[in-house]
Amino acid sequence: MLTSLSHILTKAQRGHYAVGAFNVNNLETLQAIMAAAQAERAPVIVQTSEGAIDYAGMEELASLVHIAARKTKLPVVFHLDHGKNYDLVVAAIESGWYTSVMYDGSSLPFKENVKRTQQIVKLAHKRKISVEAELGAIAGIEDFVSIKDRDAHLTDPKQAADFVRATGCDALAVAVGTKHGAYKYKGDSVLDFGRLKEIAENVDVPLVLHGASGIPANIKKMCTAYGCEITSAKGVPDAAVRKAVTLGVRKVNVDTDLRLAFDAGVRKFLKERPEVIDPREILKPAVELMTKVVRQKMRMLGCTNKA
């Protein structure tokens, strides 16, 4: 059943766990996400990026998610991820499809980010739609999000408190050292846990971690074994994500790990079964592998059996 982001994150806040937010671009990814949620009895956030909307269409993806949500009693949030285009965020709110949107004004000056986020919150709350906002710029490349390292900046805890009070947002995405995409770090990942703790102490809304895919070793190994050139890809360790959850993170975004699982499943099948031309058969292993990845994420975040 569809529900708001505020509803499930309020429960997560009380229970000291996080809920996984998984990006969907097609039917197969959605099937994997929902199968995992059902198996884990977990709440789930299904989200579409601007890139996904450009690829498959807002109404098309929304229709798939609404049908899937109607078929389960599990709480399902339909969320717009990283809405940098103000007009697109407004369109998503007015469409009636989404139960939650993110407005990402993190690249704007502070006052302009506050102003635009306030406008989005006012419009969304009239329709009982939750709003996630962002303060601090997270480096990396993913879909239409592209922030160079030199342009990235970490979230200021005191500024975060002012931002939340001024905007009335329901959740805050913070920059504490994570990065978008598969190539997050050259060395070891370094998250600023002290900064995260201070932010959590200064704001009264759930915190969100973007750019937190882990690049699982087994998936990476399968990918590279069948021709995917991602040997230098490196993600955020599960231990770091779990620690972030203990410090107040209640929503964790996952996209890259699903892409890797999809790619690995398809590449392996095509290599081993070159005679098969049925796309339904070709994509089955990808769905199975993505389901395993999502289930592992849900267990790691502590939201299993929290539906």
C-alpha positions in Angstrom: 0.0 0.0 0.0 1.2 3.5 -0.8 2.2 5.7 2.1 4.2 8.9 2.8 7.9 9.2 3.5 7.1 10.9 6.8 5.1 7.9 7.9 7.8 5.3 7.5 10.7 7.5 8.6 8.9 8.5 11.8 8.7 4.8 12.6 12.3 4.3 11.6 13.3 7.2 13.9 11.6 5.6 16.8 13.0 2.1 16.0 16.5 3.4 15.3 16.8 1.7 11.8 16.9 2.9 8.3 14.8 2.2 5.2 16.2 1.4 1.8 15.4 3.7 -1.1 15.9 2.0 -4.4 15.9 3.6 -7.8 13.7 2.0 -10.5 14.1 2.4 -14.2 12.2 -0.5 -15.6 9.8 -3.4 -14.8 12.5 -5.9 -13.9 14.1 -3.6 -11.3 10.7 -3.0 -9.7 10.0 -6.7 -9.6 13.2 -7.3 -7.8 12.6 -4.5 -5.2 9.1 -5.7 -4.4 10.1 -9.3 -4.2 12.8 -8.4 -1.7 10.5 -6.3 0.4 8.0 -9.1 0.5 10.6 -11.7 1.5 12.0 -9.4 4.2 8.6 -8.0 5.3 10.2 -4.6 5.1 8.9 -1.1 4.3 10.4 0.2 1.0 11.0 3.4 -0.8 10.7 3.1 -4.6 12.2 6.1 -6.3 12.6 7.5 -9.8 15.4 9.9 -10.8 15.1 12.6 -13.4 17.1 10.3 -15.6 14.7 7.4 -15.2 11.8 9.7 -16.0 13.6 10.9 -19.1 14.2 7.3 -20.1 10.9 5.6 -19.3 8.4 8.4 -18.6 6.9 9.6 -15.3 3.4 8.2 -15.9 4.7 4.9 -17.2 6.9 4.3 -14.1 4.3 5.6 -11.8 1.7 3.2 -13.2 4.0 0.2 -12.6 4.7 1.3 -9.0 1.1 2.0 -8.2 0.0 -1.4 -9.5 2.8 -3.1 -7.4 1.8 -1.2 -4.3 -1.8 -2.2 -4.6 -0.8 -5.8 -4.6 0.9 -5.7 -1.1 0.0 -4.7 2.4 3.6 -3.6 2.9 4.2 0.2 3.2 5.5 1.5 -0.1 6.7 5.1 -0.7 6.8 6.4 -4.2 9.5 9.0 -4.2 11.0 11.5 -6.7 14.8 11.3 -6.3 17.2 14.2 -6.7 14.7 16.7 -8.3 17.1 19.4 -9.4 14.7 20.7 -12.0 12.2 22.8 -10.0 9.5 22.6 -12.7 9.8 18.8 -12.8 9.4 18.6 -9.0 6.3 20.7 -9.2 5.0 18.5 -12.0 5.6 15.4 -9.9 3.6 16.9 -7.0 0.7 18.0 -9.2 0.6 14.6 -11.0 -0.9 12.9 -8.0 1.4 9.9 -8.5 4.1 10.6 -5.9 3.7 10.3 -2.1 7.1 12.0 -1.6 9.5 14.2 -3.5 13.0 15.4 -3.2 13.9 18.9 -4.1 17.7 19.2 -4.5 18.7 22.8 -4.3 22.1 22.0 -2.9 24.0 23.6 -5.7 22.2 27.0 -5.1 23.3 29.7 -2.7 21.9 29.0 0.8 19.2 31.6 0.7 18.0 30.5 -2.7 17.9 26.9 -1.6 15.8 27.9 1.4 13.4 29.9 -0.7 12.8 27.3 -3.4 12.6 24.5 -0.8 10.0 26.5 1.1 7.9 26.8 -2.0 8.1 23.1 -2.7 7.2 22.2 0.9 4.2 24.5 0.8 2.9 23.0 -2.5 3.6 19.4 -1.4 2.2 19.6 2.1 -1.1 20.9 0.7 -1.4 17.5 -1.0 0.0 15.6 2.0 3.2 14.8 0.1 6.4 14.6 2.0 9.5 16.6 1.0 13.2 15.6 1.3 15.6 18.5 0.8 19.4 18.6 0.5 22.0 20.8 2.1 25.7 20.3 1.2 26.8 19.0 -2.2 27.6 15.3 -2.7 30.3 14.6 -5.2 30.1 12.1 -8.1 28.1 11.3 -11.2 24.8 9.5 -11.4 22.0 10.1 -14.0 21.5 13.9 -14.2 23.5 14.5 -11.0 27.1 15.5 -11.6 29.2 17.3 -8.9 32.9 17.5 -9.3 35.1 17.0 -6.2 36.1 20.6 -6.2 32.5 21.7 -6.1 31.4 19.4 -3.4 31.0 20.6 0.2 30.0 19.0 3.4 26.9 19.9 5.3 27.4 22.5 8.1 25.5 21.3 11.2 24.5 24.8 12.4 23.4 25.8 8.9 21.4 22.5 8.7 19.4 23.5 11.8 18.6 26.8 10.3 17.7 25.2 7.0 15.3 22.7 8.5 13.5 25.3 10.6 13.2 27.7 7.7 11.9 25.2 5.1 9.8 22.8 7.1 11.2 19.9 5.1 10.4 16.4 6.3 13.8 14.8 5.8 17.3 16.2 5.1 19.9 14.7 2.8 23.3 15.5 4.1 26.9 15.5 2.6 29.3 13.7 5.0 31.7 12.1 2.6 29.7 9.7 0.5 29.8 10.0 -3.3 27.5 9.1 -6.2 28.3 6.5 -8.8 30.5 3.4 -8.8 33.9 5.2 -8.5 33.5 6.8 -5.1 37.0 6.6 -3.7 40.6 6.0 -4.8 41.6 4.9 -1.3 39.5 4.0 1.7 36.2 5.7 2.1 36.1 8.4 4.8 32.8 9.5 6.3 32.7 12.3 8.7 30.8 10.6 11.5 31.5 13.5 13.9 29.8 15.9 11.5 26.9 13.5 11.1 26.4 13.1 14.8 26.4 16.9 15.2 23.9 17.4 12.4 21.6 14.8 14.0 21.8 16.6 17.3 20.9 19.9 15.6 17.9 18.9 13.5 14.7 17.2 14.4 14.0 15.5 11.0 15.2 12.1 9.7 18.5 12.2 7.8 19.2 10.8 4.4 22.4 9.3 3.0 22.9 9.5 -0.7 25.8 8.0 -2.6 26.0 5.0 -0.3 26.1 2.0 -2.6 28.7 -0.5 -1.4 29.8 -2.1 -4.8 29.5 -5.7 -3.3 32.7 -7.7 -4.0 30.8 -10.7 -5.3 28.8 -8.7 -7.8 31.9 -6.7 -8.9 33.7 -10.0 -9.4 30.9 -11.4 -11.5 30.7 -8.3 -13.6 34.4 -8.2 -14.3 34.5 -11.9 -15.1 32.0 -11.4 -17.9 33.5 -8.3 -19.5 32.4 -5.3 -17.4 35.4 -3.0 -17.0 34.9 -1.7 -13.4 38.0 -3.0 -11.7 38.6 0.4 -10.0 35.0 0.8 -8.7 34.8 1.2 -5.0 31.9 1.9 -2.6 31.0 2.6 0.9 31.5 -0.4 3.3 28.5 -1.8 5.0 30.1 -1.1 8.4 30.2 2.6 7.6 26.6 2.7 6.5 25.5 0.8 9.7 27.4 3.3 11.8 25.7 6.1 10.0 22.4 4.5 10.9 23.3 4.5 14.6 24.0 8.2 14.3 20.6 9.2 12.9 20.4 8.2 9.2 16.9 6.9 8.4 16.9 6.7 4.6 19.7 5.2 2.5 19.7 5.5 -1.3 20.8 2.6 -3.4 21.1 2.7 -7.2 24.6 1.8 -8.4 24.5 -1.6 -6.7 21.3 -2.5 -8.5 22.8 -1.5 -11.9 25.8 -3.7 -11.2 23.6 -6.7 -10.3 21.5 -6.2 -13.4 24.6 -5.9 -15.6 26.3 -9.0 -14.0 23.2 -11.1 -14.4 22.6 -10.3 -18.0 26.3 -10.6 -19.0 26.7 -14.0 -17.3 23.5 -15.4 -18.9 24.4 -14.2 -22.4 27.9 -15.6 -22.2 26.7 -19.0 -20.9 23.5 -19.2 -23.0 24.2 -17.5 -26.4 21.5 -19.4 -28.1 18.7 -17.8 -26.1 17.0 -14.8 -27.7 14.0 -14.5 -25.4 14.4 -11.2 -23.4 12.3 -12.7 -20.6 14.8 -15.5 -20.1 17.8 -13.2 -20.5 16.5 -10.8 -17.8 15.5 -13.4 -15.2 19.0 -13.8 -13.7 19.3 -10.1 -13.4 16.0 -9.9 -11.4 17.2 -12.7 -9.2 20.5 -11.0 -8.5 19.0 -7.6 -7.9 16.5 -9.2 -5.4 19.4 -10.7 -3.5 21.2 -7.3 -3.4 18.0 -5.5 -2.1 17.4 -8.2 0.5 21.0 -7.8 1.8 20.6 -4.0 2.0 17.3 -4.3 4.0 18.9 -6.7 6.5 22.0 -4.4 6.8 19.8 -1.4 7.4 17.8 -3.2 10.1 14.3 -2.7 8.4 13.6 -6.4 8.0 10.3 -7.4 9.7 9.5 -3.7 10.3 6.6 -3.5 7.9 
